[in-house]
Amino acid sequence: MESEPSAEFTQPQLYNIFLDKLSSFHDDEWHLVMFEGSPADNSYSWCPDCIYALPHVKKFKAAYGGPVEFLQFKVGSREEWENEKANPFKISFPYLTDLPTAILFRGHIDTMRVIAVEQDDLLYLCERSLEYEKQIVSGAWSPPKKHVILEKVH
């Protein structure tokens, strides 16, 4: 489980860090990606819902030892987040609407997401990956092979 850099990066840089990591995901790998507000004024985040989620995330990270890799990405300052026309996290993939948002990826495919996460939500998403894998093996689900077009911002 890892976290991505945050405080000293601009929103375009944070978005490109996310895209770089996403581009390394393989089609048969599961990742649980959580998006949250960047730190502000020596605080965990400017986002009150992200602050509420923090103890849940910590408990999840301490308890979970399964096959899904957990990653956290910051989305920039409050001002950057609220800029509806220039926010790459909102106007481009993954098309976020709220924070915090956790997305379960299989390769580049967004298979499921939860907003305003708690520990049980994160565990549930990881458990769903196991159910999806059973469906793939049984032939009940064939994930699309198409990859998302990833365009970096400047």
Buried (B, 14 or more C-beta within 10 A) or exposed (E): BEBBEBEEBEBBBBBBBBBEBBEEBEEEBBBBBBBBBBBEEEEBBBBEBBBBBEEBBEBBBEEBEBEBBBBBBBBBBBEBBEBEEEBBBBEBBBEBEEBBBBBBBBBBBBBBBBBBBBBEBBBBBBEBBEEBBEEBEEEEBEBEEEEBEBEEBE
